[in-house]
Every structure is written in C-alpha cells, then in structure tokens.
Amino acid sequence: MLRCLSLCLLISATLVASGAEFEVASVRPAAADAPAGIGVHIDRSQVRLGRVTLKELLGIAYRLPPQRIVGPDWLGEPRFDIVAKIPGGVPATQVPDMLQALLASRFQMKSHRESKEFSVYALVAGKDGFKGQPAATDPAAERPRSFDVNAGGSPAGAGGDLGNGASFALQNNRLEVRHLTMEGMASLLTRLSDRPVLDATGISGAYDLALDIAPEDFTPIMIRAAVNNGTTLPPAALRMLDSASLDPFSNGLHKAGLGLDSRRAQLETLVIDSIQKTPTEN
C-alpha cells in the first residue's frame, strides 16, 4: 500500500536543479512479480530508479510533494525501472532537470505551473522547547560516493533508508525517524497527512525522534499515505478517512516539543496538461 513517503523532497533537498540531459536512458515497465517497494541509486555516472510510478518520478524531478502535482488519476499506477547514464563531467546535482527532460521526451509530457492557496500545517517548535535527540555523527566517516534510497511497506507498516544516514519506520502504532532534519520531518509528515506540512521550526541539524500514534489513527495514516502516493484504493478503505482524525500526530509531536499549526499558504503546483501512459521505445 505504501511505497514512498518522503522520497521526493528528501532527494530534492540533496539535489539542485540545472539543465542537462541524460546521455542515454532505458525506461521499462517494472516486473509484476518484483519485490514491493522502490529504490533509488544515484552516483557520479548513473541513475537507477526501481519500481517508480510517474507520480513519484514527477515529485523527484520537480521537487514537489504529491498534493502539489495535479494530473490524471492513473499517475500512481504503472511502475517503471529506469537506468540512465549521466554525461561525463556533469555533476549528479543536475539529475532532477535531467529527469524533467526524460519525462518530456519519453512520456511526451507537457505541463505548466500555477500558484494555489492551500490549507497547510506549519511544523513549529513548542513553547516548552524542542526535546529531540541530536543524531549521532561519525566525524571520521567518509562522504558517500552515491545517494541511495529504499522504501517500501504493506498495510502493517512501512519503512526505509532515506539516504545520507536518514531512515524511518512506521509500525506498531509508532513513527520513528533517525538522522532527519526538520525539513525532512515536514516532508515525511506531508506524505502521511491530508495537507502539506511546512517547516517553520527554525531548528537546524538532524535528530532522532519517536512519535506514538493512537491505535485508531494508524490505519487511516497508512490510507492517507497511499492516497497521497496515487494508489487506487477500494471505496471501503477511503470511507475510513471520513471519520479519521485530521491531525493524528499532535500528541506525539507535543511530547517531542513540536506542534502543527493550521495555516493558509500560497504554494506552487505542477499541472500536467498531457502525458502518455506508455513511454516511447528505448
């Protein structure tokens, strides 16, 4: 049910835009019997994306959470394996723009951007002070030569390695994160909530946090995450959201010295004007 939670924004926090194109790229439908979950590997010469949907690919390429991508309902259905070669001398920081070019050339995508007012949550520091545990760092550790993300899940829970030492686990009525910045935390909560979450804490650094979740809120959180990711769910599952709490994280966040404030904000959206469901031949 839950394939990717904070993948898109966590990658975009590491990668900066530019204007190159891949030297060559292979785009193939993912095998139906492939293991659940998605994987991302980016190094100095190659990009490998495993079992990504177009909704996830758009999020990575345009640095946007799913609520700010407007397009066909089927964007979260077909999955693809993508292997692309980065041109020599071009830094991996240009991968998002190269993915944009790939979407235009292989999926014939046309889009435009619009500004839209959203109901949002602002992630804020509590009045009694932030209680997160600073993440341990190894000063002797070498800078990684590649960026790797692996995330997956089932109705029982989800988890993943988010790259650069960050990880999350959502299971047993508990959300645990490791080595995550507040920007990354806001991104993760965006994937689990009914609206975008923006970091307004002013807190720098990476932290370890554990948030308890009420048992009655756990399944609706998983359903919201699946809906945000573009997954098609049966009507019975969607009806569970009608009576679900809109803010199931408040108690856990309060104990950590954080909170969510309801606000209105003008945010940029990506509107898909046209896109093909099947890519052109390799």
ZADO-1210 file (C-alpha; in nm, 4 decimals, padded with zeros to 6 digits):
<atoms>
<atom x="00.0000" y="00.0000" z="00.0000" code="MET" pos="1"/>
<atom x="00.2720" y="00.2430" z="00.0960" code="LEU" pos="2"/>
<atom x="00.5670" y="00.2625" z="-00.1418" code="ARG" pos="3"/>
<atom x="00.7248" y="00.6020" z="-00.0924" code="CYS" pos="4"/>
<atom x="00.6784" y="00.8529" z="00.1868" code="LEU" pos="5"/>
<atom x="00.9411" y="01.1256" z="00.1919" code="SER" pos="6"/>
<atom x="01.1449" y="01.0168" z="-00.1060" code="LEU" pos="7"/>
<atom x="01.0748" y="01.3130" z="-00.3327" code="CYS" pos="8"/>
<atom x="01.1536" y="01.6013" z="-00.1016" code="LEU" pos="9"/>
<atom x="01.4460" y="01.4292" z="00.0676" code="LEU" pos="10"/>
<atom x="01.6074" y="01.3762" z="-00.2705" code="ILE" pos="11"/>
<atom x="01.5330" y="01.7329" z="-00.3755" code="SER" pos="12"/>
<atom x="01.6988" y="01.8603" z="-00.0571" code="ALA" pos="13"/>
<atom x="02.0185" y="01.6913" z="-00.1761" code="THR" pos="14"/>
<atom x="01.9992" y="01.7654" z="-00.5476" code="LEU" pos="15"/>
<atom x="01.9961" y="02.1114" z="-00.7054" code="VAL" pos="16"/>
<atom x="01.8477" y="02.1953" z="-01.0422" code="ALA" pos="17"/>
<atom x="02.0284" y="02.2646" z="-01.3703" code="SER" pos="18"/>
<atom x="01.9692" y="02.1923" z="-01.7390" code="GLY" pos="19"/>
<atom x="02.1471" y="01.8819" z="-01.8684" code="ALA" pos="20"/>
<atom x="02.0024" y="01.5689" z="-02.0288" code="GLU" pos="21"/>
<atom x="02.0972" y="01.2065" z="-01.9772" code="PHE" pos="22"/>
<atom x="02.3429" y="01.0656" z="-02.2278" code="GLU" pos="23"/>
<atom x="02.1222" y="00.7570" z="-02.2649" code="VAL" pos="24"/>
<atom x="01.8261" y="00.6232" z="-02.0683" code="ALA" pos="25"/>
<atom x="01.6337" y="00.2950" z="-02.0518" code="SER" pos="26"/>
<atom x="01.2705" y="00.3097" z="-01.9354" code="VAL" pos="27"/>
<atom x="01.0943" y="-00.0250" z="-01.8946" code="ARG" pos="28"/>
<atom x="00.7801" y="-00.1460" z="-01.7172" code="PRO" pos="29"/>
<atom x="00.8669" y="-00.2961" z="-01.3795" code="ALA" pos="30"/>
<atom x="00.8181" y="-00.6701" z="-01.3482" code="ALA" pos="31"/>
<atom x="00.4847" y="-00.7576" z="-01.1908" code="ALA" pos="32"/>
<atom x="00.6497" y="-01.0081" z="-00.9569" code="ASP" pos="33"/>
<atom x="00.9289" y="-00.7727" z="-00.8440" code="ALA" pos="34"/>
<atom x="00.9648" y="-00.7175" z="-00.4661" code="PRO" pos="35"/>
<atom x="00.7439" y="-00.4451" z="-00.3223" code="ALA" pos="36"/>
<atom x="00.8932" y="-00.1034" z="-00.2600" code="GLY" pos="37"/>
<atom x="01.1019" y="00.1368" z="-00.4601" code="ILE" pos="38"/>
<atom x="01.4717" y="00.2031" z="-00.4857" code="GLY" pos="39"/>
<atom x="01.6839" y="00.4970" z="-00.5954" code="VAL" pos="40"/>
<atom x="02.0589" y="00.4931" z="-00.6632" code="HIS" pos="41"/>
<atom x="02.2481" y="00.7986" z="-00.7856" code="ILE" pos="42"/>
<atom x="02.6236" y="00.8124" z="-00.8252" code="ASP" pos="43"/>
<atom x="02.8636" y="01.0155" z="-01.0378" code="ARG" pos="44"/>
<atom x="02.7868" y="00.8298" z="-01.3591" code="SER" pos="45"/>
<atom x="02.4479" y="00.6596" z="-01.3309" code="GLN" pos="46"/>
<atom x="02.0919" y="00.6868" z="-01.2045" code="VAL" pos="47"/>
<atom x="01.8848" y="00.3772" z="-01.1255" code="ARG" pos="48"/>
<atom x="01.5205" y="00.4043" z="-01.0231" code="LEU" pos="49"/>
<atom x="01.3374" y="00.0825" z="-00.9402" code="GLY" pos="50"/>
<atom x="00.9585" y="00.0411" z="-00.9447" code="ARG" pos="51"/>
<atom x="00.8815" y="00.4137" z="-00.9510" code="VAL" pos="52"/>
<atom x="00.5416" y="00.5449" z="-01.0534" code="THR" pos="53"/>
<atom x="00.5074" y="00.8564" z="-01.2656" code="LEU" pos="54"/>
<atom x="00.3716" y="01.0364" z="-00.9578" code="LYS" pos="55"/>
<atom x="00.6934" y="00.9560" z="-00.7711" code="GLU" pos="56"/>
<atom x="00.9083" y="01.0431" z="-01.0723" code="LEU" pos="57"/>
<atom x="00.7362" y="01.3804" z="-01.1064" code="LEU" pos="58"/>
<atom x="00.7911" y="01.4510" z="-00.7386" code="GLY" pos="59"/>
<atom x="01.1644" y="01.3833" z="-00.7681" code="ILE" pos="60"/>
<atom x="01.2055" y="01.5756" z="-01.0921" code="ALA" pos="61"/>
<atom x="01.0123" y="01.8851" z="-00.9843" code="TYR" pos="62"/>
<atom x="01.0868" y="01.8764" z="-00.6092" code="ARG" pos="63"/>
<atom x="00.7210" y="01.8730" z="-00.5105" code="LEU" pos="64"/>
<atom x="00.5113" y="01.6652" z="-00.2691" code="PRO" pos="65"/>
<atom x="00.2188" y="01.4700" z="-00.4183" code="PRO" pos="66"/>
<atom x="-00.0500" y="01.7148" z="-00.3036" code="GLN" pos="67"/>
<atom x="00.1030" y="01.9782" z="-00.5335" code="ARG" pos="68"/>
<atom x="00.1031" y="01.7662" z="-00.8502" code="ILE" pos="69"/>
<atom x="-00.2220" y="01.7815" z="-01.0490" code="VAL" pos="70"/>
<atom x="-00.2685" y="01.5197" z="-01.3201" code="GLY" pos="71"/>
<atom x="-00.4512" y="01.2041" z="-01.4297" code="PRO" pos="72"/>
<atom x="-00.5688" y="00.9652" z="-01.1590" code="ASP" pos="73"/>
<atom x="-00.3590" y="00.6825" z="-01.3066" code="TRP" pos="74"/>
<atom x="-00.0225" y="00.8540" z="-01.2360" code="LEU" pos="75"/>
<atom x="00.0231" y="00.6300" z="-00.9316" code="GLY" pos="76"/>
<atom x="-00.0462" y="00.3011" z="-01.1104" code="GLU" pos="77"/>
<atom x="00.2109" y="00.1896" z="-01.3738" code="PRO" pos="78"/>
<atom x="00.5608" y="00.1301" z="-01.2360" code="ARG" pos="79"/>
<atom x="00.8865" y="00.1625" z="-01.4232" code="PHE" pos="80"/>
<atom x="01.2521" y="00.0676" z="-01.3928" code="ASP" pos="81"/>
<atom x="01.4780" y="00.3462" z="-01.5190" code="ILE" pos="82"/>
<atom x="01.8514" y="00.3287" z="-01.5802" code="VAL" pos="83"/>
<atom x="02.0195" y="00.6424" z="-01.7144" code="ALA" pos="84"/>
<atom x="02.3780" y="00.7483" z="-01.7792" code="LYS" pos="85"/>
<atom x="02.4933" y="01.0884" z="-01.6557" code="ILE" pos="86"/>
<atom x="02.7149" y="01.2632" z="-01.9174" code="PRO" pos="87"/>
<atom x="03.0821" y="01.2841" z="-01.8308" code="GLY" pos="88"/>
<atom x="03.1709" y="01.5950" z="-01.6359" code="GLY" pos="89"/>
<atom x="02.8093" y="01.6677" z="-01.5405" code="VAL" pos="90"/>
<atom x="02.7534" y="01.6597" z="-01.1621" code="PRO" pos="91"/>
<atom x="02.4822" y="01.4398" z="-01.0133" code="ALA" pos="92"/>
<atom x="02.3234" y="01.7559" z="-00.8698" code="THR" pos="93"/>
<atom x="02.1695" y="01.8042" z="-01.2149" code="GLN" pos="94"/>
<atom x="01.9681" y="01.4819" z="-01.2024" code="VAL" pos="95"/>
<atom x="01.6262" y="01.6487" z="-01.1359" code="PRO" pos="96"/>
<atom x="01.6462" y="01.8574" z="-01.4532" code="ASP" pos="97"/>
<atom x="01.7601" y="01.5531" z="-01.6494" code="MET" pos="98"/>
<atom x="01.4535" y="01.3666" z="-01.5204" code="LEU" pos="99"/>
<atom x="01.2358" y="01.6566" z="-01.6369" code="GLN" pos="100"/>
<atom x="01.3861" y="01.6248" z="-01.9843" code="ALA" pos="101"/>
<atom x="01.3249" y="01.2479" z="-01.9756" code="LEU" pos="102"/>
<atom x="00.9579" y="01.2998" z="-01.8870" code="LEU" pos="103"/>
<atom x="00.9192" y="01.5391" z="-02.1787" code="ALA" pos="104"/>
<atom x="01.0957" y="01.3194" z="-02.4343" code="SER" pos="105"/>
<atom x="00.9871" y="00.9696" z="-02.3338" code="ARG" pos="106"/>
<atom x="00.6387" y="01.0362" z="-02.1927" code="PHE" pos="107"/>
<atom x="00.5630" y="01.3396" z="-02.4133" code="GLN" pos="108"/>
<atom x="00.4698" y="01.5329" z="-02.1008" code="MET" pos="109"/>
<atom x="00.3523" y="01.8924" z="-02.1204" code="LYS" pos="110"/>
<atom x="00.2856" y="02.0893" z="-01.8050" code="SER" pos="111"/>
<atom x="00.2643" y="02.4322" z="-01.6508" code="HIS" pos="112"/>
<atom x="00.2959" y="02.5777" z="-01.3038" code="ARG" pos="113"/>
<atom x="00.0211" y="02.7531" z="-01.1105" code="GLU" pos="114"/>
<atom x="00.0127" y="02.9249" z="-00.7730" code="SER" pos="115"/>
<atom x="-00.2653" y="02.7972" z="-00.5490" code="LYS" pos="116"/>
<atom x="-00.3752" y="02.8661" z="-00.1932" code="GLU" pos="117"/>
<atom x="-00.3574" y="02.5588" z="00.0287" code="PHE" pos="118"/>
<atom x="-00.4614" y="02.4665" z="00.3780" code="SER" pos="119"/>
<atom x="-00.1285" y="02.3644" z="00.5319" code="VAL" pos="120"/>
<atom x="00.0249" y="02.2654" z="00.8614" code="TYR" pos="121"/>
<atom x="00.3237" y="02.4589" z="00.9879" code="ALA" pos="122"/>
<atom x="00.5621" y="02.2398" z="01.1878" code="LEU" pos="123"/>
<atom x="00.6586" y="02.4621" z="01.4818" code="VAL" pos="124"/>
<atom x="00.8660" y="02.4389" z="01.7975" code="ALA" pos="125"/>
<atom x="00.6644" y="02.4074" z="02.1194" code="GLY" pos="126"/>
<atom x="00.6618" y="02.6678" z="02.3947" code="LYS" pos="127"/>
<atom x="00.8480" y="02.4365" z="02.6323" code="ASP" pos="128"/>
<atom x="01.1360" y="02.3755" z="02.3912" code="GLY" pos="129"/>
<atom x="01.2299" y="02.1055" z="02.1444" code="PHE" pos="130"/>
<atom x="01.3113" y="01.7684" z="02.3031" code="LYS" pos="131"/>
<atom x="01.4518" y="01.5800" z="02.0025" code="GLY" pos="132"/>
<atom x="01.7710" y="01.3809" z="02.0409" code="GLN" pos="133"/>
<atom x="02.0537" y="01.5107" z="01.8189" code="PRO" pos="134"/>
<atom x="02.1529" y="01.2403" z="01.5733" code="ALA" pos="135"/>
<atom x="02.4952" y="01.0892" z="01.6322" code="ALA" pos="136"/>
<atom x="02.7555" y="01.1680" z="01.3677" code="THR" pos="137"/>
<atom x="03.0833" y="00.9982" z="01.2881" code="ASP" pos="138"/>
<atom x="03.3464" y="01.2659" z="01.2165" code="PRO" pos="139"/>
<atom x="03.5701" y="01.0015" z="01.0604" code="ALA" pos="140"/>
<atom x="03.3040" y="00.8816" z="00.8158" code="ALA" pos="141"/>
<atom x="03.3815" y="00.9431" z="00.4515" code="GLU" pos="142"/>
<atom x="03.1418" y="01.1372" z="00.2335" code="ARG" pos="143"/>
<atom x="02.9299" y="00.8789" z="00.0472" code="PRO" pos="144"/>
<atom x="03.0085" y="00.8339" z="-00.3207" code="ARG" pos="145"/>
<atom x="02.6459" y="00.7602" z="-00.4017" code="SER" pos="146"/>
<atom x="02.2970" y="00.8524" z="-00.2864" code="PHE" pos="147"/>
<atom x="02.0710" y="00.5557" z="-00.2127" code="ASP" pos="148"/>
<atom x="01.7080" y="00.5413" z="-00.1052" code="VAL" pos="149"/>
<atom x="01.4984" y="00.2313" z="-00.0452" code="ASN" pos="150"/>
<atom x="01.1432" y="00.2458" z="00.0859" code="ALA" pos="151"/>
<atom x="00.8511" y="00.0076" z="00.0960" code="GLY" pos="152"/>
<atom x="00.5659" y="-00.1156" z="00.3036" code="GLY" pos="153"/>
<atom x="00.2440" y="-00.3048" z="00.3470" code="SER" pos="154"/>
<atom x="-00.0843" y="-00.2471" z="00.5341" code="PRO" pos="155"/>
<atom x="00.1040" y="-00.3452" z="00.8521" code="ALA" pos="156"/>
<atom x="00.3574" y="-00.0654" z="00.8259" code="GLY" pos="157"/>
<atom x="00.6316" y="00.0955" z="00.6251" code="ALA" pos="158"/>
<atom x="00.9946" y="00.1913" z="00.6497" code="GLY" pos="159"/>
<atom x="01.3023" y="00.2754" z="00.4554" code="GLY" pos="160"/>
<atom x="01.6527" y="00.4080" z="00.4198" code="ASP" pos="161"/>
<atom x="01.6190" y="00.7690" z="00.3051" code="LEU" pos="162"/>
<atom x="01.9830" y="00.8263" z="00.2207" code="GLY" pos="163"/>
<atom x="02.2646" y="01.0159" z="00.3937" code="ASN" pos="164"/>
<atom x="02.2010" y="00.8297" z="00.7182" code="GLY" pos="165"/>
<atom x="01.8298" y="00.9157" z="00.7438" code="ALA" pos="166"/>
<atom x="01.5653" y="00.6481" z="00.7929" code="SER" pos="167"/>
<atom x="01.2086" y="00.5996" z="00.9104" code="PHE" pos="168"/>
<atom x="00.9912" y="00.3198" z="01.0448" code="ALA" pos="169"/>
<atom x="00.6131" y="00.3383" z="01.0701" code="LEU" pos="170"/>
<atom x="00.4802" y="00.0342" z="01.2540" code="GLN" pos="171"/>
<atom x="00.3260" y="-00.0867" z="01.5806" code="ASN" pos="172"/>
<atom x="00.1443" y="00.2450" z="01.6354" code="ASN" pos="173"/>
<atom x="00.4699" y="00.4368" z="01.6296" code="ARG" pos="174"/>
<atom x="00.6672" y="00.6574" z="01.3906" code="LEU" pos="175"/>
<atom x="01.0428" y="00.6510" z="01.4431" code="GLU" pos="176"/>
<atom x="01.2872" y="00.8614" z="01.2450" code="VAL" pos="177"/>
<atom x="01.6639" y="00.8650" z="01.2538" code="ARG" pos="178"/>
<atom x="01.9030" y="01.1408" z="01.1453" code="HIS" pos="179"/>
<atom x="01.6268" y="01.3558" z="00.9975" code="LEU" pos="180"/>
<atom x="01.6258" y="01.7353" z="00.9695" code="THR" pos="181"/>
<atom x="01.3126" y="01.9336" z="01.0475" code="MET" pos="182"/>
<atom x="01.2712" y="01.9962" z="00.6752" code="GLU" pos="183"/>
<atom x="01.2866" y="01.6206" z="00.6221" code="GLY" pos="184"/>
<atom x="01.0401" y="01.5669" z="00.9066" code="MET" pos="185"/>
<atom x="00.7950" y="01.8118" z="00.7478" code="ALA" pos="186"/>
<atom x="00.8339" y="01.6250" z="00.4185" code="SER" pos="187"/>
<atom x="00.7658" y="01.2913" z="00.5852" code="LEU" pos="188"/>
<atom x="00.4566" y="01.4240" z="00.7636" code="LEU" pos="189"/>
<atom x="00.3341" y="01.5667" z="00.4321" code="THR" pos="190"/>
<atom x="00.3221" y="01.2117" z="00.2934" code="ARG" pos="191"/>
<atom x="00.1168" y="01.0979" z="00.5931" code="LEU" pos="192"/>
<atom x="-00.1229" y="01.3916" z="00.6241" code="SER" pos="193"/>
<atom x="-00.4220" y="01.5397" z="00.4453" code="ASP" pos="194"/>
<atom x="-00.2333" y="01.8598" z="00.3588" code="ARG" pos="195"/>
<atom x="00.1222" y="01.9869" z="00.3007" code="PRO" pos="196"/>
<atom x="00.3417" y="02.0361" z="00.6075" code="VAL" pos="197"/>
<atom x="00.5925" y="02.3239" z="00.6029" code="LEU" pos="198"/>
<atom x="00.8931" y="02.3527" z="00.8319" code="ASP" pos="199"/>
<atom x="00.8606" y="02.6649" z="01.0485" code="ALA" pos="200"/>
<atom x="01.0650" y="02.5425" z="01.3467" code="THR" pos="201"/>
<atom x="01.3855" y="02.7350" z="01.2848" code="GLY" pos="202"/>
<atom x="01.5664" y="02.4275" z="01.4197" code="ILE" pos="203"/>
<atom x="01.8845" y="02.3208" z="01.2397" code="SER" pos="204"/>
<atom x="02.0645" y="01.9877" z="01.2493" code="GLY" pos="205"/>
<atom x="01.9499" y="01.6263" z="01.2270" code="ALA" pos="206"/>
<atom x="01.7608" y="01.4467" z="01.5028" code="TYR" pos="207"/>
<atom x="01.6209" y="01.1121" z="01.6163" code="ASP" pos="208"/>
<atom x="01.2521" y="01.1179" z="01.7094" code="LEU" pos="209"/>
<atom x="00.9859" y="00.8663" z="01.8121" code="ALA" pos="210"/>
<atom x="00.6171" y="00.9587" z="01.7957" code="LEU" pos="211"/>
<atom x="00.3460" y="00.7398" z="01.9464" code="ASP" pos="212"/>
<atom x="00.0291" y="00.7070" z="01.7372" code="ILE" pos="213"/>
<atom x="-00.3145" y="00.6183" z="01.8725" code="ALA" pos="214"/>
<atom x="-00.4157" y="00.2688" z="01.7507" code="PRO" pos="215"/>
<atom x="-00.7320" y="00.4030" z="01.5877" code="GLU" pos="216"/>
<atom x="-00.5223" y="00.6505" z="01.3843" code="ASP" pos="217"/>
<atom x="-00.2653" y="00.4077" z="01.2439" code="PHE" pos="218"/>
<atom x="-00.4680" y="00.2555" z="00.9588" code="THR" pos="219"/>
<atom x="-00.6070" y="00.5941" z="00.8411" code="PRO" pos="220"/>
<atom x="-00.2493" y="00.7255" z="00.8295" code="ILE" pos="221"/>
<atom x="-00.1500" y="00.4363" z="00.6043" code="MET" pos="222"/>
<atom x="-00.4527" y="00.5002" z="00.3831" code="ILE" pos="223"/>
<atom x="-00.3723" y="00.8721" z="00.3555" code="ARG" pos="224"/>
<atom x="-00.0143" y="00.7889" z="00.2612" code="ALA" pos="225"/>
<atom x="-00.1349" y="00.5541" z="-00.0114" code="ALA" pos="226"/>
<atom x="-00.3809" y="00.8135" z="-00.1466" code="VAL" pos="227"/>
<atom x="-00.1104" y="01.0822" z="-00.1472" code="ASN" pos="228"/>
<atom x="00.1104" y="00.8480" z="-00.3438" code="ASN" pos="229"/>
<atom x="-00.1535" y="00.7969" z="-00.6119" code="GLY" pos="230"/>
<atom x="-00.2519" y="00.4423" z="-00.5151" code="THR" pos="231"/>
<atom x="-00.6043" y="00.3389" z="-00.6158" code="THR" pos="232"/>
<atom x="-00.7904" y="00.2051" z="-00.3120" code="LEU" pos="233"/>
<atom x="-01.1347" y="00.0438" z="-00.2760" code="PRO" pos="234"/>
<atom x="-01.4230" y="00.2680" z="-00.1596" code="PRO" pos="235"/>
<atom x="-01.4426" y="00.0867" z="00.1751" code="ALA" pos="236"/>
<atom x="-01.0867" y="00.1927" z="00.2574" code="ALA" pos="237"/>
<atom x="-01.1471" y="00.5524" z="00.1544" code="LEU" pos="238"/>
<atom x="-01.4593" y="00.5723" z="00.3720" code="ARG" pos="239"/>
<atom x="-01.2378" y="00.5164" z="00.6759" code="MET" pos="240"/>
<atom x="-01.0985" y="00.8659" z="00.6220" code="LEU" pos="241"/>
<atom x="-01.4417" y="01.0244" z="00.6703" code="ASP" pos="242"/>
<atom x="-01.4257" y="00.9774" z="01.0473" code="SER" pos="243"/>
<atom x="-01.0469" y="00.9821" z="01.0876" code="ALA" pos="244"/>
<atom x="-00.8575" y="01.2462" z="01.2818" code="SER" pos="245"/>
<atom x="-00.7158" y="01.5183" z="01.0574" code="LEU" pos="246"/>
<atom x="-00.4183" y="01.5649" z="01.2886" code="ASP" pos="247"/>
<atom x="-00.3186" y="01.2259" z="01.4346" code="PRO" pos="248"/>
<atom x="00.0348" y="01.3365" z="01.5221" code="PHE" pos="249"/>
<atom x="-00.0365" y="01.6170" z="01.7708" code="SER" pos="250"/>
<atom x="00.0091" y="01.4167" z="02.0907" code="ASN" pos="251"/>
<atom x="00.3356" y="01.2575" z="01.9770" code="GLY" pos="252"/>
<atom x="00.4705" y="01.5872" z="01.8476" code="LEU" pos="253"/>
<atom x="00.3750" y="01.7684" z="02.1688" code="HIS" pos="254"/>
<atom x="00.5819" y="01.5238" z="02.3736" code="LYS" pos="255"/>
<atom x="00.8768" y="01.5948" z="02.1433" code="ALA" pos="256"/>
<atom x="00.8387" y="01.9704" z="02.1848" code="GLY" pos="257"/>
<atom x="00.6837" y="02.0248" z="01.8414" code="LEU" pos="258"/>
<atom x="00.3398" y="02.1063" z="01.7057" code="GLY" pos="259"/>
<atom x="00.1341" y="02.1574" z="01.3915" code="LEU" pos="260"/>
<atom x="-00.0384" y="02.4925" z="01.3330" code="ASP" pos="261"/>
<atom x="-00.3164" y="02.5157" z="01.0738" code="SER" pos="262"/>
<atom x="-00.2489" y="02.7956" z="00.8270" code="ARG" pos="263"/>
<atom x="-00.3167" y="02.9074" z="00.4700" code="ARG" pos="264"/>
<atom x="-00.0290" y="02.9415" z="00.2256" code="ALA" pos="265"/>
<atom x="00.0184" y="03.0229" z="-00.1413" code="GLN" pos="266"/>
<atom x="00.2164" y="02.7374" z="-00.2964" code="LEU" pos="267"/>
<atom x="00.3288" y="02.6488" z="-00.6461" code="GLU" pos="268"/>
<atom x="00.1694" y="02.3458" z="-00.8120" code="THR" pos="269"/>
<atom x="00.2629" y="02.1486" z="-01.1211" code="LEU" pos="270"/>
<atom x="-00.0331" y="02.0918" z="-01.3558" code="VAL" pos="271"/>
<atom x="00.0056" y="01.8087" z="-01.6072" code="ILE" pos="272"/>
<atom x="-00.1584" y="01.9190" z="-01.9337" code="ASP" pos="273"/>
<atom x="-00.0836" y="01.5935" z="-02.1153" code="SER" pos="274"/>
<atom x="00.1267" y="01.2815" z="-02.0592" code="ILE" pos="275"/>
<atom x="00.1460" y="00.9359" z="-02.2157" code="GLN" pos="276"/>
<atom x="00.0894" y="00.6295" z="-02.0027" code="LYS" pos="277"/>
<atom x="00.3394" y="00.4282" z="-02.2110" code="THR" pos="278"/>
<atom x="00.6876" y="00.5702" z="-02.2811" code="PRO" pos="279"/>
<atom x="00.8403" y="00.5819" z="-02.6266" code="THR" pos="280"/>
<atom x="01.0773" y="00.2994" z="-02.7230" code="GLU" pos="281"/>
<atom x="01.4273" y="00.2863" z="-02.5742" code="ASN" pos="282"/>
</atoms>
